[in-house]
Amino acid sequence: MWASGIESIEFQVQQIVPIQFLKALLPDPASLGPRTVGNTCIGCMITGVKDGKEKTV
Protein backbone atom coordinates (compact mmCIF):
# COMPACT_ATOMS: atom_id res chain seq x y z
CA MET A 1 0.00 0.00 0.00
CA TRP A 2 1.35 3.42 -0.96
CA ALA A 3 1.14 6.27 1.52
CA SER A 4 -0.23 9.57 0.30
CA GLY A 5 2.59 11.54 1.90
CA ILE A 6 0.36 13.03 4.60
CA GLU A 7 -0.66 9.77 6.26
CA SER A 8 1.49 8.40 9.07
CA ILE A 9 3.45 5.24 8.23
CA GLU A 10 5.73 2.99 10.25
CA PHE A 11 9.43 3.27 9.39
CA GLN A 12 12.05 1.44 11.44
CA VAL A 13 9.64 0.98 14.38
CA GLN A 14 8.63 4.69 14.38
CA GLN A 15 5.57 6.47 13.07
CA ILE A 16 6.50 9.17 10.54
CA VAL A 17 4.63 11.37 8.07
CA PRO A 18 6.58 11.10 4.77
CA ILE A 19 6.04 14.72 3.67
CA GLN A 20 7.21 16.02 7.08
CA PHE A 21 10.25 13.72 6.91
CA LEU A 22 11.21 15.09 3.49
CA LYS A 23 10.68 18.66 4.64
CA ALA A 24 13.11 18.08 7.51
CA LEU A 25 15.63 16.31 5.27
CA LEU A 26 15.70 18.52 2.17
CA PRO A 27 17.06 22.08 1.99
CA ASP A 28 14.70 25.05 2.08
CA PRO A 29 13.71 25.68 -1.59
CA ALA A 30 14.31 29.42 -1.15
CA SER A 31 17.98 28.71 -0.36
CA LEU A 32 18.50 26.96 -3.71
CA GLY A 33 17.99 30.08 -5.85
CA PRO A 34 21.46 31.60 -5.47
CA ARG A 35 23.09 28.21 -6.19
CA THR A 36 21.15 27.36 -9.36
CA VAL A 37 21.52 28.87 -12.83
CA GLY A 38 19.47 28.20 -15.96
CA ASN A 39 17.01 25.36 -16.24
CA THR A 40 16.99 23.21 -13.14
CA CYS A 41 14.96 20.20 -12.07
CA ILE A 42 15.02 19.24 -8.42
CA GLY A 43 13.05 16.18 -7.35
CA CYS A 44 13.09 12.73 -5.83
CA MET A 45 13.20 9.32 -7.50
CA ILE A 46 11.54 6.81 -5.20
CA THR A 47 11.92 3.05 -5.65
CA GLY A 48 9.81 0.53 -3.80
CA VAL A 49 7.73 -2.62 -4.13
CA LYS A 50 4.03 -2.56 -5.01
CA ASP A 51 1.94 -5.67 -5.61
CA GLY A 52 5.14 -7.74 -5.47
CA LYS A 53 6.80 -5.76 -8.30
CA GLU A 54 9.51 -3.12 -8.10
CA LYS A 55 8.23 0.34 -9.00
CA THR A 56 9.99 3.70 -9.44
CA VAL A 57 8.15 7.02 -9.26
C-alpha distance matrix in Angstrom:
0.0 3.8 6.6 9.6 12.0 13.8 11.6 12.5 10.3 12.1 13.7 16.7 17.3 17.4 15.6 15.4 14.7 13.8 16.3 18.9 18.5 19.1 22.0 23.6 23.2 24.4 28.0 29.1 29.2 32.7 33.9 32.9 35.5 38.6 37.0 35.8 38.2 37.8 34.6 31.6 27.9 25.8 22.0 19.2 17.8 14.4 13.5 10.5 9.1 6.9 8.2 10.8 12.2 12.9 12.2 14.2 14.2
3.8 0.0 3.8 6.5 8.7 11.1 9.8 11.2 9.6 12.0 13.1 16.5 17.6 17.0 15.0 13.9 12.5 10.9 13.1 16.1 15.7 15.9 18.7 20.6 20.2 21.1 24.6 25.6 25.5 29.1 30.3 29.3 31.8 34.9 33.4 32.2 34.6 34.2 31.0 28.0 24.3 22.2 18.4 15.8 14.8 11.5 11.6 9.4 9.3 7.7 10.2 12.6 13.0 12.7 11.0 12.1 11.3
6.6 3.8 0.0 3.8 5.5 7.5 6.2 7.8 7.2 10.4 11.8 15.5 16.3 15.0 12.4 10.9 9.0 8.0 10.0 12.8 12.9 13.5 15.9 17.8 18.0 19.0 22.4 23.2 23.3 26.8 28.1 27.5 30.1 33.2 32.0 31.0 33.6 33.5 30.5 27.4 23.9 21.4 17.9 15.4 15.4 12.4 13.3 11.7 12.4 11.4 13.9 16.2 16.5 15.8 14.0 14.3 12.9
9.6 6.5 3.8 0.0 3.8 5.5 6.0 9.0 9.8 13.3 14.7 18.5 19.2 17.3 14.4 12.3 9.3 8.3 8.8 12.0 13.1 13.1 14.8 17.4 17.9 18.4 21.4 21.6 21.4 24.7 26.4 25.9 28.1 31.4 30.5 29.4 31.9 31.6 28.6 25.8 22.3 20.0 16.7 15.0 15.5 13.3 15.0 14.1 15.2 13.9 16.5 19.0 18.9 18.1 15.6 15.3 13.0
12.0 8.7 5.5 3.8 0.0 3.8 5.7 7.9 9.0 12.4 13.1 16.8 17.8 15.5 12.6 9.8 6.5 4.9 5.0 8.3 9.4 9.5 11.1 13.6 14.3 14.9 17.9 18.1 18.3 21.6 23.2 22.9 25.3 28.5 27.6 26.9 29.6 29.7 27.0 23.9 20.6 17.9 14.7 13.1 14.4 12.4 14.7 14.3 16.2 15.8 18.8 20.8 20.5 19.0 16.6 15.7 13.3
13.8 11.1 7.5 5.5 3.8 0.0 3.8 6.5 9.1 12.7 14.2 17.8 18.1 15.3 11.9 9.4 5.7 6.5 6.0 7.9 10.2 11.1 11.8 14.0 15.6 16.5 19.2 18.9 19.4 22.3 24.1 24.3 26.7 29.9 29.4 28.8 31.7 31.9 29.4 26.4 23.3 20.6 17.7 16.5 18.0 16.1 18.4 17.8 19.4 18.7 21.4 23.6 23.7 22.5 20.2 19.4 17.0
11.6 9.8 6.2 6.0 5.7 3.8 0.0 3.8 6.4 10.1 12.4 16.1 15.8 13.4 9.8 8.4 5.8 7.5 8.7 10.1 11.6 13.3 14.5 16.1 17.6 19.0 22.0 22.1 22.8 25.8 27.4 27.6 30.1 33.2 32.5 32.1 34.9 35.2 32.6 29.5 26.2 23.5 20.3 18.5 19.5 17.0 18.6 17.2 18.2 17.4 19.6 21.9 22.6 21.8 20.0 19.9 18.1
12.5 11.2 7.8 9.0 7.9 6.5 3.8 0.0 3.8 7.0 9.5 12.9 12.2 9.7 6.0 5.3 4.4 7.2 9.5 9.7 10.5 13.1 14.5 15.2 16.6 18.8 21.9 22.4 23.7 26.7 27.8 28.2 31.1 33.9 33.0 32.9 36.1 36.6 34.2 30.9 27.7 24.6 21.5 19.4 20.3 17.5 18.8 17.2 18.3 18.0 20.3 22.0 23.0 22.2 20.9 20.9 19.5
10.3 9.6 7.2 9.8 9.0 9.1 6.4 3.8 0.0 3.8 6.4 9.9 9.7 8.1 5.4 5.5 6.2 7.5 10.8 11.5 11.0 13.4 15.7 16.1 16.7 19.1 22.5 23.6 24.9 28.1 28.9 29.0 32.0 34.7 33.5 33.4 36.5 37.0 34.5 31.0 27.7 24.6 21.3 18.6 19.0 15.8 16.4 14.4 15.3 15.4 17.7 19.0 20.1 19.3 18.5 18.9 18.2
12.1 12.0 10.4 13.3 12.4 12.7 10.1 7.0 3.8 0.0 3.8 6.6 6.0 5.3 4.5 6.2 8.7 9.8 13.4 13.5 12.1 14.9 17.4 17.0 17.3 20.1 23.7 25.2 26.8 30.0 30.4 30.5 33.8 36.2 34.7 34.9 38.1 38.9 36.5 32.9 29.7 26.4 23.2 20.2 20.3 16.9 17.1 14.8 15.6 16.3 18.5 19.0 20.5 19.7 19.6 20.2 20.1
13.7 13.1 11.8 14.7 13.1 14.2 12.4 9.5 6.4 3.8 0.0 3.8 5.5 5.3 6.2 6.7 9.5 9.5 13.2 13.1 10.8 13.3 16.2 15.4 15.0 18.0 21.6 23.6 25.3 28.6 28.5 28.5 32.0 34.2 32.4 32.7 36.0 36.9 34.7 31.0 27.9 24.6 21.4 18.3 18.3 15.2 15.2 13.5 14.8 16.4 19.0 19.0 20.0 18.6 18.7 18.8 19.1
16.7 16.5 15.5 18.5 16.8 17.8 16.1 12.9 9.9 6.6 3.8 0.0 3.8 5.6 8.4 9.6 12.8 13.0 16.5 16.0 13.2 15.8 18.6 17.1 16.5 19.8 23.3 25.5 27.6 30.8 30.3 30.4 34.0 35.8 33.9 34.5 37.8 39.0 36.9 33.2 30.2 26.8 23.9 20.7 20.6 17.5 17.2 15.4 16.7 18.7 21.1 20.4 21.7 20.2 20.8 21.1 21.8
17.3 17.6 16.3 19.2 17.8 18.1 15.8 12.2 9.7 6.0 5.5 3.8 0.0 3.8 7.0 9.6 13.1 14.3 17.8 16.9 14.8 17.9 20.2 18.7 18.8 22.2 25.6 27.5 29.7 32.7 32.5 32.9 36.4 38.4 36.7 37.3 40.7 41.9 39.8 36.1 33.1 29.7 26.7 23.6 23.7 20.5 20.3 18.2 18.9 20.5 22.4 22.1 23.8 22.8 23.4 24.0 24.4
17.4 17.0 15.0 17.3 15.5 15.3 13.4 9.7 8.1 5.3 5.3 5.6 3.8 0.0 3.8 6.3 10.0 11.7 14.9 13.6 11.8 15.3 17.2 15.7 16.3 19.8 23.0 24.6 26.9 29.8 29.7 30.3 33.8 35.8 34.4 35.1 38.6 39.9 37.9 34.2 31.3 27.8 25.0 22.2 22.8 19.9 20.4 18.7 19.9 21.2 23.5 23.7 25.0 23.8 23.8 23.9 23.8
15.6 15.0 12.4 14.4 12.6 11.9 9.8 6.0 5.4 4.5 6.2 8.4 7.0 3.8 0.0 3.8 7.1 9.6 12.5 11.4 10.6 14.1 15.7 14.9 16.1 19.2 22.3 23.4 25.5 28.4 28.8 29.5 32.7 35.0 33.9 34.4 37.8 38.8 36.7 33.1 30.1 26.7 23.8 21.3 22.1 19.2 20.1 18.4 19.6 20.3 22.6 23.4 24.6 23.6 23.1 23.1 22.5
15.4 13.9 10.9 12.3 9.8 9.4 8.4 5.3 5.5 6.2 6.7 9.6 9.6 6.3 3.8 0.0 3.8 6.1 8.8 7.7 6.9 10.3 11.9 11.5 12.7 15.6 18.7 19.8 21.7 24.7 25.1 25.8 28.9 31.4 30.3 30.7 34.1 35.1 33.0 29.5 26.5 23.1 20.3 18.0 19.3 16.7 18.1 17.1 18.9 19.6 22.4 23.3 24.0 22.5 21.5 21.0 20.0
14.7 12.5 9.0 9.3 6.5 5.7 5.8 4.4 6.2 8.7 9.5 12.8 13.1 10.0 7.1 3.8 0.0 3.8 5.7 5.4 6.2 8.8 10.1 10.8 12.4 14.4 17.5 18.0 19.5 22.5 23.4 24.0 26.9 29.6 28.8 28.8 32.1 32.9 30.7 27.3 24.3 21.0 18.2 16.3 17.9 15.6 17.6 16.9 18.8 19.1 22.0 23.4 23.8 22.2 20.6 19.8 18.2
13.8 10.9 8.0 8.3 4.9 6.5 7.5 7.2 7.5 9.8 9.5 13.0 14.3 11.7 9.6 6.1 3.8 0.0 3.8 5.5 5.0 6.2 8.6 9.9 10.5 12.0 15.4 16.4 17.4 20.7 21.6 21.6 24.6 27.3 26.2 26.0 29.1 29.8 27.4 24.0 20.9 17.6 14.6 12.5 14.1 11.9 14.2 14.0 16.4 17.0 20.3 21.5 21.3 19.4 17.5 16.4 14.7
16.3 13.1 10.0 8.8 5.0 6.0 8.7 9.5 10.8 13.4 13.2 16.5 17.8 14.9 12.5 8.8 5.7 3.8 0.0 3.8 5.4 5.2 6.2 8.7 9.8 10.5 13.4 13.6 14.4 17.5 18.8 19.0 21.7 24.6 23.9 23.6 26.7 27.3 25.1 21.8 18.9 15.7 13.1 12.0 14.3 13.1 16.0 16.5 19.1 19.4 22.8 24.3 23.7 21.6 19.3 17.6 15.2
18.9 16.1 12.8 12.0 8.3 7.9 10.1 9.7 11.5 13.5 13.1 16.0 16.9 13.6 11.4 7.7 5.4 5.5 3.8 0.0 3.8 5.5 5.0 6.3 8.6 10.1 12.6 12.8 14.5 17.3 18.2 19.1 21.9 24.6 24.0 24.3 27.7 28.8 27.0 23.6 21.1 17.6 15.6 14.6 17.1 15.9 18.8 19.1 21.8 22.4 25.7 26.9 26.7 24.5 22.5 20.8 18.7
18.5 15.7 12.9 13.1 9.4 10.2 11.6 10.5 11.0 12.1 10.8 13.2 14.8 11.8 10.6 6.9 6.2 5.0 5.4 3.8 0.0 3.8 5.5 5.2 6.2 8.7 11.9 13.1 15.1 18.1 18.4 18.9 22.1 24.5 23.4 23.9 27.3 28.6 26.8 23.2 20.6 17.0 14.7 13.1 15.4 14.0 16.6 17.0 19.9 21.1 24.5 25.3 24.9 22.6 20.9 19.2 17.6
19.1 15.9 13.5 13.1 9.5 11.1 13.3 13.1 13.4 14.9 13.3 15.8 17.9 15.3 14.1 10.3 8.8 6.2 5.2 5.5 3.8 0.0 3.8 5.4 4.9 5.8 9.2 10.6 12.0 15.4 15.7 15.7 18.9 21.4 20.2 20.4 23.7 24.9 23.0 19.4 16.8 13.2 11.0 9.8 12.6 12.0 15.1 16.3 19.6 20.9 24.5 25.3 24.4 21.6 19.5 17.3 15.4
22.0 18.7 15.9 14.8 11.1 11.8 14.5 14.5 15.7 17.4 16.2 18.6 20.2 17.2 15.7 11.9 10.1 8.6 6.2 5.0 5.5 3.8 0.0 3.8 5.5 5.6 7.7 8.0 9.9 12.7 13.4 14.1 17.1 19.6 19.0 19.5 23.0 24.3 22.8 19.4 17.3 13.8 12.5 12.3 15.5 15.4 18.7 20.0 23.2 24.2 27.8 28.8 27.9 25.3 23.0 20.6 18.3
23.6 20.6 17.8 17.4 13.6 14.0 16.1 15.2 16.1 17.0 15.4 17.1 18.7 15.7 14.9 11.5 10.8 9.9 8.7 6.3 5.2 5.4 3.8 0.0 3.8 6.0 7.9 9.0 11.9 14.3 14.1 15.3 18.6 20.5 19.7 20.9 24.5 26.3 25.1 21.6 19.8 16.1 15.0 14.4 17.4 17.1 20.0 21.1 24.3 25.8 29.3 30.0 29.3 26.6 24.7 22.4 20.7
23.2 20.2 18.0 17.9 14.3 15.6 17.6 16.6 16.7 17.3 15.0 16.5 18.8 16.3 16.1 12.7 12.4 10.5 9.8 8.6 6.2 4.9 5.5 3.8 0.0 3.8 6.8 9.4 11.8 14.7 13.8 14.2 17.9 19.6 18.1 19.1 22.8 24.6 23.4 19.7 17.8 14.0 12.9 11.9 14.8 14.7 17.6 19.1 22.6 24.4 28.1 28.3 27.4 24.4 22.6 20.2 18.8
24.4 21.1 19.0 18.4 14.9 16.5 19.0 18.8 19.1 20.1 18.0 19.8 22.2 19.8 19.2 15.6 14.4 12.0 10.5 10.1 8.7 5.8 5.6 6.0 3.8 0.0 3.8 6.6 8.3 11.5 10.7 10.7 14.2 16.2 14.8 15.5 19.1 20.9 19.7 16.1 14.4 10.6 10.2 10.2 13.6 14.4 17.7 19.9 23.5 25.1 28.9 29.3 27.9 24.7 22.6 19.7 17.9
28.0 24.6 22.4 21.4 17.9 19.2 22.0 21.9 22.5 23.7 21.6 23.3 25.6 23.0 22.3 18.7 17.5 15.4 13.4 12.6 11.9 9.2 7.7 7.9 6.8 3.8 0.0 3.8 6.1 8.4 7.1 7.6 11.2 12.9 11.9 13.2 16.9 19.1 18.5 15.2 14.3 11.0 11.8 12.8 16.4 17.8 21.1 23.5 27.1 28.7 32.5 33.0 31.4 28.2 25.9 22.8 20.8
29.1 25.6 23.2 21.6 18.1 18.9 22.1 22.4 23.6 25.2 23.6 25.5 27.5 24.6 23.4 19.8 18.0 16.4 13.6 12.8 13.1 10.6 8.0 9.0 9.4 6.6 3.8 0.0 3.9 5.4 5.5 7.2 9.9 12.1 12.2 13.3 16.8 18.9 18.5 15.5 15.0 12.0 13.0 14.7 18.5 19.9 23.5 25.7 29.2 30.4 34.1 35.0 33.5 30.4 27.8 24.7 22.3
29.2 25.5 23.3 21.4 18.3 19.4 22.8 23.7 24.9 26.8 25.3 27.6 29.7 26.9 25.5 21.7 19.5 17.4 14.4 14.5 15.1 12.0 9.9 11.9 11.8 8.3 6.1 3.9 0.0 3.8 5.4 5.4 7.5 10.5 10.7 10.9 14.0 15.7 15.0 12.3 11.9 9.5 11.1 13.6 17.4 19.3 23.1 25.5 29.0 30.1 33.7 34.7 32.9 29.8 27.0 23.6 20.9
32.7 29.1 26.8 24.7 21.6 22.3 25.8 26.7 28.1 30.0 28.6 30.8 32.7 29.8 28.4 24.7 22.5 20.7 17.5 17.3 18.1 15.4 12.7 14.3 14.7 11.5 8.4 5.4 3.8 0.0 3.8 5.5 6.0 8.6 10.2 10.9 13.7 15.7 15.9 13.8 14.3 12.5 14.7 17.4 21.1 23.1 26.9 29.4 32.8 33.8 37.5 38.5 36.7 33.6 30.7 27.4 24.6
33.9 30.3 28.1 26.4 23.2 24.1 27.4 27.8 28.9 30.4 28.5 30.3 32.5 29.7 28.8 25.1 23.4 21.6 18.8 18.2 18.4 15.7 13.4 14.1 13.8 10.7 7.1 5.5 5.4 3.8 0.0 3.8 5.7 6.8 7.8 9.6 13.0 15.7 16.3 14.0 14.8 12.8 15.2 17.6 21.2 23.3 26.9 29.5 33.2 34.6 38.3 39.0 37.1 33.8 31.2 27.8 25.4
32.9 29.3 27.5 25.9 22.9 24.3 27.6 28.2 29.0 30.5 28.5 30.4 32.9 30.3 29.5 25.8 24.0 21.6 19.0 19.1 18.9 15.7 14.1 15.3 14.2 10.7 7.6 7.2 5.4 5.5 3.8 0.0 3.8 5.8 5.4 6.2 9.8 12.3 12.7 10.3 11.3 9.7 12.6 15.4 18.8 21.4 24.9 27.8 31.5 32.9 36.6 37.2 35.0 31.7 29.0 25.4 23.1
35.5 31.8 30.1 28.1 25.3 26.7 30.1 31.1 32.0 33.8 32.0 34.0 36.4 33.8 32.7 28.9 26.9 24.6 21.7 21.9 22.1 18.9 17.1 18.6 17.9 14.2 11.2 9.9 7.5 6.0 5.7 3.8 0.0 3.8 5.4 5.5 7.9 10.4 11.5 10.1 12.1 11.5 14.8 18.0 21.4 24.2 27.7 30.7 34.3 35.5 39.2 39.9 37.6 34.3 31.5 27.8 25.3
38.6 34.9 33.2 31.4 28.5 29.9 33.2 33.9 34.7 36.2 34.2 35.8 38.4 35.8 35.0 31.4 29.6 27.3 24.6 24.6 24.5 21.4 19.6 20.5 19.6 16.2 12.9 12.1 10.5 8.6 6.8 5.8 3.8 0.0 3.8 5.8 7.8 11.2 13.2 12.2 14.7 14.2 17.7 20.6 23.8 26.7 30.1 33.2 36.9 38.4 42.1 42.6 40.2 36.8 34.1 30.4 28.2
37.0 33.4 32.0 30.5 27.6 29.4 32.5 33.0 33.5 34.7 32.4 33.9 36.7 34.4 33.9 30.3 28.8 26.2 23.9 24.0 23.4 20.2 19.0 19.7 18.1 14.8 11.9 12.2 10.7 10.2 7.8 5.4 5.4 3.8 0.0 3.8 6.9 10.4 12.1 10.5 12.8 12.3 15.7 18.4 21.4 24.3 27.5 30.8 34.5 36.2 39.9 40.2 37.7 34.2 31.7 28.0 26.1
35.8 32.2 31.0 29.4 26.9 28.8 32.1 32.9 33.4 34.9 32.7 34.5 37.3 35.1 34.4 30.7 28.8 26.0 23.6 24.3 23.9 20.4 19.5 20.9 19.1 15.5 13.2 13.3 10.9 10.9 9.6 6.2 5.5 5.8 3.8 0.0 3.8 6.9 8.3 7.0 9.8 10.2 14.0 17.1 19.8 23.1 26.3 29.7 33.3 34.7 38.4 38.8 36.1 32.6 29.9 26.2 24.1
38.2 34.6 33.6 31.9 29.6 31.7 34.9 36.1 36.5 38.1 36.0 37.8 40.7 38.6 37.8 34.1 32.1 29.1 26.7 27.7 27.3 23.7 23.0 24.5 22.8 19.1 16.9 16.8 14.0 13.7 13.0 9.8 7.9 7.8 6.9 3.8 0.0 3.8 6.7 7.3 10.9 12.4 16.2 19.5 21.9 25.4 28.5 32.0 35.5 36.8 40.4 40.8 37.9 34.5 31.7 27.9 25.9
37.8 34.2 33.5 31.6 29.7 31.9 35.2 36.6 37.0 38.9 36.9 39.0 41.9 39.9 38.8 35.1 32.9 29.8 27.3 28.8 28.6 24.9 24.3 26.3 24.6 20.9 19.1 18.9 15.7 15.7 15.7 12.3 10.4 11.2 10.4 6.9 3.8 0.0 3.8 6.2 10.0 12.5 16.1 19.6 21.6 25.2 28.2 31.7 35.0 36.1 39.5 40.1 37.0 33.8 30.8 27.1 24.9
34.6 31.0 30.5 28.6 27.0 29.4 32.6 34.2 34.5 36.5 34.7 36.9 39.8 37.9 36.7 33.0 30.7 27.4 25.1 27.0 26.8 23.0 22.8 25.1 23.4 19.7 18.5 18.5 15.0 15.9 16.3 12.7 11.5 13.2 12.1 8.3 6.7 3.8 0.0 3.8 6.9 10.1 13.4 16.8 18.7 22.3 25.2 28.7 31.9 32.8 36.1 36.8 33.7 30.6 27.5 23.8 21.5
31.6 28.0 27.4 25.8 23.9 26.4 29.5 30.9 31.0 32.9 31.0 33.2 36.1 34.2 33.1 29.5 27.3 24.0 21.8 23.6 23.2 19.4 19.4 21.6 19.7 16.1 15.2 15.5 12.3 13.8 14.0 10.3 10.1 12.2 10.5 7.0 7.3 6.2 3.8 0.0 3.8 6.5 9.9 13.4 15.5 19.0 22.1 25.6 28.9 30.0 33.4 34.0 31.1 27.8 24.8 21.1 18.8
27.9 24.3 23.9 22.3 20.6 23.3 26.2 27.7 27.7 29.7 27.9 30.2 33.1 31.3 30.1 26.5 24.3 20.9 18.9 21.1 20.6 16.8 17.3 19.8 17.8 14.4 14.3 15.0 11.9 14.3 14.8 11.3 12.1 14.7 12.8 9.8 10.9 10.0 6.9 3.8 0.0 3.8 6.5 9.9 11.9 15.4 18.6 22.0 25.2 26.2 29.7 30.3 27.5 24.3 21.2 17.4 15.1
25.8 22.2 21.4 20.0 17.9 20.6 23.5 24.6 24.6 26.4 24.6 26.8 29.7 27.8 26.7 23.1 21.0 17.6 15.7 17.6 17.0 13.2 13.8 16.1 14.0 10.6 11.0 12.0 9.5 12.5 12.8 9.7 11.5 14.2 12.3 10.2 12.4 12.5 10.1 6.5 3.8 0.0 3.8 7.3 10.1 13.3 16.7 20.0 23.4 24.7 28.3 28.9 26.3 23.0 20.1 16.4 14.0
22.0 18.4 17.9 16.7 14.7 17.7 20.3 21.5 21.3 23.2 21.4 23.9 26.7 25.0 23.8 20.3 18.2 14.6 13.1 15.6 14.7 11.0 12.5 15.0 12.9 10.2 11.8 13.0 11.1 14.7 15.2 12.6 14.8 17.7 15.7 14.0 16.2 16.1 13.4 9.9 6.5 3.8 0.0 3.8 6.9 9.7 13.3 16.4 19.8 20.9 24.6 25.3 22.8 19.6 16.6 13.0 10.6
19.2 15.8 15.4 15.0 13.1 16.5 18.5 19.4 18.6 20.2 18.3 20.7 23.6 22.2 21.3 18.0 16.3 12.5 12.0 14.6 13.1 9.8 12.3 14.4 11.9 10.2 12.8 14.7 13.6 17.4 17.6 15.4 18.0 20.6 18.4 17.1 19.5 19.6 16.8 13.4 9.9 7.3 3.8 0.0 3.8 6.1 9.8 12.8 16.3 17.8 21.5 22.0 19.7 16.4 13.7 10.2 8.3
17.8 14.8 15.4 15.5 14.4 18.0 19.5 20.3 19.0 20.3 18.3 20.6 23.7 22.8 22.1 19.3 17.9 14.1 14.3 17.1 15.4 12.6 15.5 17.4 14.8 13.6 16.4 18.5 17.4 21.1 21.2 18.8 21.4 23.8 21.4 19.8 21.9 21.6 18.7 15.5 11.9 10.1 6.9 3.8 0.0 3.8 6.7 10.1 13.6 15.2 18.8 19.0 16.4 13.0 10.4 6.8 5.8
14.4 11.5 12.4 13.3 12.4 16.1 17.0 17.5 15.8 16.9 15.2 17.5 20.5 19.9 19.2 16.7 15.6 11.9 13.1 15.9 14.0 12.0 15.4 17.1 14.7 14.4 17.8 19.9 19.3 23.1 23.3 21.4 24.2 26.7 24.3 23.1 25.4 25.2 22.3 19.0 15.4 13.3 9.7 6.1 3.8 0.0 3.8 6.7 10.2 12.0 15.7 15.9 13.8 10.5 8.2 5.5 5.3
13.5 11.6 13.3 15.0 14.7 18.4 18.6 18.8 16.4 17.1 15.2 17.2 20.3 20.4 20.1 18.1 17.6 14.2 16.0 18.8 16.6 15.1 18.7 20.0 17.6 17.7 21.1 23.5 23.1 26.9 26.9 24.9 27.7 30.1 27.5 26.3 28.5 28.2 25.2 22.1 18.6 16.7 13.3 9.8 6.7 3.8 0.0 3.8 7.2 9.7 13.2 12.7 10.5 7.1 5.7 4.3 6.6
10.5 9.4 11.7 14.1 14.3 17.8 17.2 17.2 14.4 14.8 13.5 15.4 18.2 18.7 18.4 17.1 16.9 14.0 16.5 19.1 17.0 16.3 20.0 21.1 19.1 19.9 23.5 25.7 25.5 29.4 29.5 27.8 30.7 33.2 30.8 29.7 32.0 31.7 28.7 25.6 22.0 20.0 16.4 12.8 10.1 6.7 3.8 0.0 3.8 6.7 10.2 9.6 8.3 5.6 5.4 6.5 8.6
9.1 9.3 12.4 15.2 16.2 19.4 18.2 18.3 15.3 15.6 14.8 16.7 18.9 19.9 19.6 18.9 18.8 16.4 19.1 21.8 19.9 19.6 23.2 24.3 22.6 23.5 27.1 29.2 29.0 32.8 33.2 31.5 34.3 36.9 34.5 33.3 35.5 35.0 31.9 28.9 25.2 23.4 19.8 16.3 13.6 10.2 7.2 3.8 0.0 3.8 6.7 5.9 5.3 4.4 5.7 8.6 10.9
6.9 7.7 11.4 13.9 15.8 18.7 17.4 18.0 15.4 16.3 16.4 18.7 20.5 21.2 20.3 19.6 19.1 17.0 19.4 22.4 21.1 20.9 24.2 25.8 24.4 25.1 28.7 30.4 30.1 33.8 34.6 32.9 35.5 38.4 36.2 34.7 36.8 36.1 32.8 30.0 26.2 24.7 20.9 17.8 15.2 12.0 9.7 6.7 3.8 0.0 3.8 5.3 5.4 6.3 6.5 9.7 11.3
8.2 10.2 13.9 16.5 18.8 21.4 19.6 20.3 17.7 18.5 19.0 21.1 22.4 23.5 22.6 22.4 22.0 20.3 22.8 25.7 24.5 24.5 27.8 29.3 28.1 28.9 32.5 34.1 33.7 37.5 38.3 36.6 39.2 42.1 39.9 38.4 40.4 39.5 36.1 33.4 29.7 28.3 24.6 21.5 18.8 15.7 13.2 10.2 6.7 3.8 0.0 3.8 5.6 8.4 9.3 12.9 14.6
10.8 12.6 16.2 19.0 20.8 23.6 21.9 22.0 19.0 19.0 19.0 20.4 22.1 23.7 23.4 23.3 23.4 21.5 24.3 26.9 25.3 25.3 28.8 30.0 28.3 29.3 33.0 35.0 34.7 38.5 39.0 37.2 39.9 42.6 40.2 38.8 40.8 40.1 36.8 34.0 30.3 28.9 25.3 22.0 19.0 15.9 12.7 9.6 5.9 5.3 3.8 0.0 3.8 6.9 9.3 13.0 15.5
12.2 13.0 16.5 18.9 20.5 23.7 22.6 23.0 20.1 20.5 20.0 21.7 23.8 25.0 24.6 24.0 23.8 21.3 23.7 26.7 24.9 24.4 27.9 29.3 27.4 27.9 31.4 33.5 32.9 36.7 37.1 35.0 37.6 40.2 37.7 36.1 37.9 37.0 33.7 31.1 27.5 26.3 22.8 19.7 16.4 13.8 10.5 8.3 5.3 5.4 5.6 3.8 0.0 3.8 6.3 10.0 12.9
12.9 12.7 15.8 18.1 19.0 22.5 21.8 22.2 19.3 19.7 18.6 20.2 22.8 23.8 23.6 22.5 22.2 19.4 21.6 24.5 22.6 21.6 25.3 26.6 24.4 24.7 28.2 30.4 29.8 33.6 33.8 31.7 34.3 36.8 34.2 32.6 34.5 33.8 30.6 27.8 24.3 23.0 19.6 16.4 13.0 10.5 7.1 5.6 4.4 6.3 8.4 6.9 3.8 0.0 3.8 7.0 10.3
12.2 11.0 14.0 15.6 16.6 20.2 20.0 20.9 18.5 19.6 18.7 20.8 23.4 23.8 23.1 21.5 20.6 17.5 19.3 22.5 20.9 19.5 23.0 24.7 22.6 22.6 25.9 27.8 27.0 30.7 31.2 29.0 31.5 34.1 31.7 29.9 31.7 30.8 27.5 24.8 21.2 20.1 16.6 13.7 10.4 8.2 5.7 5.4 5.7 6.5 9.3 9.3 6.3 3.8 0.0 3.8 6.7
14.2 12.1 14.3 15.3 15.7 19.4 19.9 20.9 18.9 20.2 18.8 21.1 24.0 23.9 23.1 21.0 19.8 16.4 17.6 20.8 19.2 17.3 20.6 22.4 20.2 19.7 22.8 24.7 23.6 27.4 27.8 25.4 27.8 30.4 28.0 26.2 27.9 27.1 23.8 21.1 17.4 16.4 13.0 10.2 6.8 5.5 4.3 6.5 8.6 9.7 12.9 13.0 10.0 7.0 3.8 0.0 3.8
14.2 11.3 12.9 13.0 13.3 17.0 18.1 19.5 18.2 20.1 19.1 21.8 24.4 23.8 22.5 20.0 18.2 14.7 15.2 18.7 17.6 15.4 18.3 20.7 18.8 17.9 20.8 22.3 20.9 24.6 25.4 23.1 25.3 28.2 26.1 24.1 25.9 24.9 21.5 18.8 15.1 14.0 10.6 8.3 5.8 5.3 6.6 8.6 10.9 11.3 14.6 15.5 12.9 10.3 6.7 3.8 0.0
